[in-house]
C-alpha cells in the first residue's frame, strides 16, 4: 500500500481512521519517504495524534520526512486561482468566496474538487513521495473522492473539464491511488464498510486496497485462571469471589474476541480475501493520542513486515 502515491484512509466515525492515518504516515516517513498527511475535516483529530494542537493549510514539518496539513476550502480556492488561473490574490477572498459558495450550492462537487484537487496536485507535482489522506468519514467520503467524475459529467469543455480530466486520470490509476477502509470488529462499522465498498464501486473506479481491523481484542488465555471447584474444601469467601470474578471477566473477554473473529471472517468473505489484516487493541495505559499513534505504528510495521 505504501508503494502508492495517494492513499485515502476512511471509515465510520469513531473507528480510529485518524490514528491509523497518522501511524501509516509515521511508518512511511521512518522508511525514508517524504510524506504529506492531510486532514480533510476540521475535527483536529489528526493533529492530536501527531502531537500538535492544530494544523494549518500550509504543511508543517512534524518530524524528519513527515509533513502535515489541514484542508481549508478558502485557502484551497486561493491556491487554485493562483496556480491554474494565474490571477494574483491580494488580501481577503471573502467577496469571491461568497460567489463561490453560491456556485457550489448549485453544483456541490465544486467544493469537494478543490480539496481533492489540492491533493492530486501535490501528487502530480511530486512534492512528496506519498500523500496520505485522513479522509472524511465513510458516509461522506464517496462524494468527496468521486467529485472529479461528478463534475466532469456536468462540464465537458473548457478549463474545468481539463482540470477534472487529469485529476480523474490520477485517481483512477491503481498504481498511484487507493482507498483503505478502517473498521472496528463491531456490527455497525462492518455493515457501513460493506456499504462503502458498494457505493464506491458505483461512483468511481478508484482502487480499493481493502480493509484493516483496528482495535482487535487480544486472544485470551485462561489457563492461569483457577476454577472455583479446584480450591480447597473450605475456601475463604473473598478468595472464591475474586476467582469467580476473574473467570467471568475472562469469559467476557473470550466472547468479545470470538465475536471480533466472526466479523473478521465476514469481511474476508465479503471482500474475497484469505484474511483481513488486524491492528491489535492498545493497552489501557496507552490512552494518550501520541501513545496510540506509537502503538499503531508498531502494529502497521508488524503487518507490513509480515507481507514481505
C-alpha positions in Angstrom: 0.0 0.0 0.0 2.8 2.4 0.8 4.1 2.0 -2.7 1.2 4.1 -3.9 1.5 7.9 -4.0 -2.0 8.8 -2.8 -3.7 6.8 -0.1 -7.2 7.7 1.3 -7.9 6.4 4.8 -11.6 6.4 5.6 -14.1 4.6 7.8 -17.1 5.1 10.0 -16.7 7.8 12.6 -15.1 6.6 15.8 -13.1 3.6 14.3 -9.7 5.3 14.6 -9.1 6.3 11.0 -7.2 9.5 12.0 -4.9 7.4 14.3 -4.3 4.8 11.6 -3.5 7.6 9.0 -1.0 9.1 11.5 0.6 5.7 12.0 0.8 5.0 8.3 2.4 8.4 7.7 4.9 7.8 10.6 5.9 4.4 9.2 6.4 5.7 5.7 8.5 8.6 6.9 10.6 6.3 9.0 11.3 4.3 5.8 12.8 7.4 4.3 9.8 8.6 2.2 8.9 12.3 2.1 5.3 12.2 3.4 2.4 14.6 3.5 -0.5 13.6 5.7 -3.7 15.7 5.3 -6.8 16.0 7.5 -9.9 16.6 5.4 -12.4 17.6 8.1 -12.0 20.2 10.8 -12.2 18.0 13.9 -8.5 18.3 14.7 -8.1 14.6 15.5 -5.1 14.1 13.2 -3.2 17.0 14.9 -3.7 15.3 18.3 -2.3 12.0 17.0 0.7 13.8 15.6 1.3 15.6 18.9 0.2 19.0 17.7 -2.5 21.4 18.9 -3.6 22.2 15.4 -2.6 22.0 11.7 -2.8 24.7 9.1 -3.3 24.6 5.3 0.4 25.3 4.8 2.2 22.0 5.5 4.1 21.8 8.8 7.1 19.6 9.3 6.2 17.3 12.2 9.4 15.2 12.2 12.1 14.4 9.6 10.3 13.5 6.3 6.8 13.9 7.8 4.7 17.0 6.9 1.1 17.5 7.9 -1.7 19.9 6.9 -5.4 20.5 7.3 -7.6 21.2 4.3 -9.3 24.6 4.1 -11.7 25.5 1.3 -10.8 29.2 1.1 -7.1 28.6 1.1 -7.5 25.9 -1.5 -9.5 28.3 -3.7 -6.8 30.9 -3.3 -4.1 28.5 -4.3 -6.2 27.2 -7.3 -6.7 30.7 -8.6 -3.0 31.5 -8.3 -1.8 28.2 -9.8 -4.3 27.5 -12.6 -5.9 30.8 -13.4 -2.7 32.7 -12.8 -4.6 35.5 -11.1 -2.7 37.3 -8.3 -4.6 37.3 -5.0 -4.1 40.2 -2.6 -6.0 40.4 0.7 -9.1 38.6 1.7 -11.1 36.3 -0.6 -14.4 37.0 1.2 -16.3 38.5 -1.7 -15.1 35.8 -4.1 -15.8 33.1 -1.5 -19.4 34.3 -1.3 -19.7 33.9 -5.1 -18.0 30.5 -4.9 -20.5 29.3 -2.2 -23.4 30.3 -4.4 -21.9 28.3 -7.3 -21.0 25.4 -5.0 -24.6 25.1 -3.7 -25.8 24.7 -7.3 -23.0 22.1 -8.1 -21.9 20.5 -4.8 -19.0 18.7 -6.4 -17.2 22.1 -6.7 -16.2 22.2 -3.0 -15.0 18.7 -3.0 -13.0 19.1 -6.1 -11.0 21.9 -4.6 -10.0 19.7 -1.7 -9.3 16.6 -3.8 -7.6 18.8 -6.5 -5.1 20.1 -3.9 -4.1 16.5 -3.0 -3.9 15.5 -6.7 -1.8 18.5 -7.4 0.8 17.6 -4.7 0.9 14.1 -6.2 1.2 15.2 -9.8 4.0 17.7 -9.0 5.8 15.0 -6.9 6.4 17.4 -4.0 6.1 14.3 -1.8 6.8 10.6 -2.3 3.4 9.7 -0.8 0.3 11.7 0.3 -1.8 10.0 3.0 -5.3 11.4 3.5 -7.2 11.3 6.7 -10.4 11.5 4.6 -14.0 12.2 5.5 -15.9 9.5 7.3 -17.3 6.8 5.0 -20.8 8.4 4.9 -19.3 11.5 3.1 -16.2 10.0 1.5 -17.7 8.7 -1.7 -19.0 12.2 -2.7 -15.5 13.6 -1.9 -13.4 11.2 -3.9 -15.8 11.0 -6.9 -16.0 14.8 -7.2 -13.9 15.0 -10.4 -16.1 12.3 -12.1 -19.3 14.1 -11.0 -18.1 17.5 -12.2 -16.8 16.0 -15.5 -20.3 14.7 -16.2 -21.6 18.3 -15.9 -18.9 20.3 -17.6 -17.4 18.7 -20.7 -15.4 21.5 -22.3 -13.2 24.3 -21.1 -10.7 24.8 -18.3 -12.8 23.0 -15.7 -13.1 19.9 -17.9 -9.4 19.9 -18.5 -8.7 20.1 -14.7 -11.1 17.3 -13.8 -9.7 15.0 -16.5 -6.1 15.0 -15.1 -7.5 14.6 -11.6 -9.7 11.6 -12.7 -6.8 10.0 -14.5 -4.6 10.2 -11.4 -7.4 8.9 -9.1 -8.3 6.1 -11.4 -4.7 4.8 -11.8 -4.4 1.8 -9.4 -0.6 2.2 -9.3 -1.0 5.7 -8.0 -4.1 6.0 -5.8 -6.0 3.7 -3.5 -8.5 3.6 -0.6 -8.1 1.9 2.7 -11.1 1.4 4.9 -10.6 1.2 8.7 -13.1 -0.7 10.7 -13.5 -2.0 14.2 -14.8 -5.5 14.8 -18.4 -4.5 15.6 -21.6 -4.8 13.7 -22.3 -1.2 12.6 -18.8 -0.4 11.4 -18.7 -3.7 9.4 -22.1 -3.1 7.8 -21.1 0.5 6.9 -17.8 -0.7 5.4 -19.6 -3.2 3.2 -21.9 -0.5 2.0 -19.0 1.8 1.4 -17.4 -0.7 -1.0 -20.6 -1.0 -3.0 -21.2 2.8 -3.2 -17.6 3.5 -4.1 -17.6 0.9 -6.9 -20.7 2.6 -8.4 -19.4 6.1 -8.2 -15.8 5.9 -9.3 -13.2 3.3 -10.5 -10.6 4.2 -7.8 -8.7 1.2 -6.5 -9.9 -0.2 -3.2 -6.9 -1.7 -1.2 -9.2 -3.4 1.3 -9.9 -3.1 5.0 -7.9 -3.2 8.2 -9.5 -4.0 11.5 -8.4 -1.6 14.2 -8.7 -2.4 18.0 -8.7 -6.1 17.5 -9.1 -7.7 21.0 -6.3 -9.9 22.3 -6.5 -13.7 22.4 -7.5 -14.7 26.0 -5.5 -17.4 27.6 -7.4 -18.6 30.7 -5.0 -21.4 31.6 -3.8 -19.5 34.6 -7.3 -18.7 36.0 -8.3 -21.0 38.8 -11.6 -23.0 38.8 -13.6 -22.3 41.9 -14.2 -26.0 42.3 -10.4 -26.7 42.5 -9.7 -24.7 45.6 -9.6 -26.4 49.0 -12.8 -27.6 50.6 -13.1 -24.5 52.8 -12.1 -21.5 50.7 -12.4 -18.0 52.1 -15.5 -16.3 50.6 -13.4 -13.3 49.5 -10.9 -15.6 47.7 -13.7 -17.6 45.9 -15.4 -14.3 45.0 -12.2 -13.0 43.4 -11.7 -16.2 41.4 -15.3 -16.2 40.2 -15.0 -12.6 39.1 -11.7 -13.3 37.3 -13.4 -16.2 35.4 -16.3 -14.0 34.5 -14.0 -11.3 33.1 -12.1 -13.9 31.1 -15.3 -15.4 29.7 -16.4 -11.9 28.6 -13.1 -11.2 27.0 -13.0 -14.5 25.2 -16.6 -13.9 23.9 -15.5 -10.5 22.7 -12.6 -12.0 20.9 -14.8 -14.7 19.3 -17.2 -12.0 18.1 -14.3 -10.0 16.6 -13.0 -13.0 14.8 -16.5 -13.6 13.4 -16.6 -10.1 12.0 -13.1 -10.5 10.5 -14.3 -13.7 8.7 -17.4 -11.8 7.4 -15.2 -9.1 6.0 -12.8 -11.5 4.4 -15.6 -13.5 2.8 -17.3 -10.3 1.5 -14.1 -9.0 0.0 -12.9 -12.4 -1.2 -9.7 -12.2 0.9 -7.9 -15.1 2.5 -7.7 -12.9 5.7 -8.1 -9.4 6.8 -5.2 -7.5 8.4 -5.7 -6.6 12.1 -4.2 -4.0 14.4 -4.2 -5.1 18.0 -6.0 -3.1 20.6 -3.8 -0.8 22.6 -3.3 -1.5 26.3 -5.3 0.6 28.8 -2.1 2.5 29.7 -1.8 3.7 26.0 -4.6 6.1 26.1 -2.9 9.4 25.1 -3.1 10.2 21.4 0.7 10.1 20.9 0.9 6.7 22.7 -1.9 5.3 20.5 0.0 6.5 17.4 3.2 4.9 18.6 1.3 1.6 19.3 -0.4 1.6 15.9 2.9 2.4 14.1 4.4 -0.7 15.7 1.3 -2.7 14.5 1.5 -1.3 11.0 5.2 -2.2 10.9 4.3 -5.7 12.0 1.7 -6.1 9.3 4.0 -4.7 6.6 6.9 -6.9 7.7 4.6 -9.9 7.6 3.8 -9.3 4.0 7.5 -9.3 2.9 
